Amino acid sequence: MARDIKLGWDVESLNKAYRQGYMASVMGMPRERCPYRGEVVIAAWEAGWEDGSDALRQEQPGASDRIA
């Protein structure tokens, strides 16, 4: 797997950060608790966190009534 040594990330690490961000959101962890450093990996974690948060909102009763 190609890895950018200077930046310290690869596709696998970004996927892992995304999955961890998703799970953190679903489990109620605040967004500010991102464990990563580095803009690209933080962005992947935050994208997962946002998607997890969206999924939780849509699972709540009456969520379909609020979607515009």
C-alpha positions in Angstrom: 0.0 0.0 0.0 1.4 3.4 -1.0 2.0 5.7 2.0 3.0 9.3 2.0 5.8 9.2 4.6 5.9 13.0 4.8 2.2 13.3 5.7 2.0 10.1 7.7 -1.3 8.7 6.3 -2.6 6.2 3.8 -6.0 5.1 2.6 -6.2 2.4 5.3 -5.5 4.9 8.1 -8.1 7.3 6.7 -10.7 4.6 6.6 -9.8 3.6 10.1 -10.1 7.2 11.4 -13.5 7.5 9.6 -14.9 4.3 11.2 -13.6 5.4 14.6 -15.2 8.8 14.2 -18.5 7.2 13.2 -18.5 4.9 16.2 -17.4 7.7 18.6 -20.5 9.8 17.5 -22.9 6.8 17.8 -21.6 6.2 21.3 -22.1 9.8 22.3 -18.5 11.0 22.3 -18.2 14.8 21.7 -16.6 15.9 18.4 -13.9 17.8 20.3 -12.4 14.5 21.6 -10.9 13.6 18.3 -7.8 11.5 19.2 -5.9 12.3 16.0 -3.3 14.9 14.9 -2.8 16.0 11.3 -5.4 17.8 9.2 -6.2 15.0 6.8 -6.7 12.3 9.4 -8.7 14.7 11.6 -10.9 15.5 8.6 -11.5 11.8 8.0 -12.4 11.2 11.7 -14.8 14.3 11.7 -16.5 13.1 8.5 -17.2 9.8 10.2 -18.4 11.6 13.3 -20.8 13.7 11.3 -22.1 10.7 9.4 -22.7 8.9 12.7 -24.5 11.9 14.1 -26.7 12.1 11.0 -27.5 8.4 11.3 -28.5 8.8 14.9 -30.8 11.7 14.1 -32.5 9.7 11.3 -33.1 6.8 13.7 -34.9 8.9 16.2 -38.8 8.7 16.2 -40.3 11.3 14.0 -37.0 12.0 12.2 -38.6 11.6 8.8 -41.1 14.4 9.7 -38.2 16.8 10.3 -36.2 16.1 7.1 -36.8 18.9 4.6 
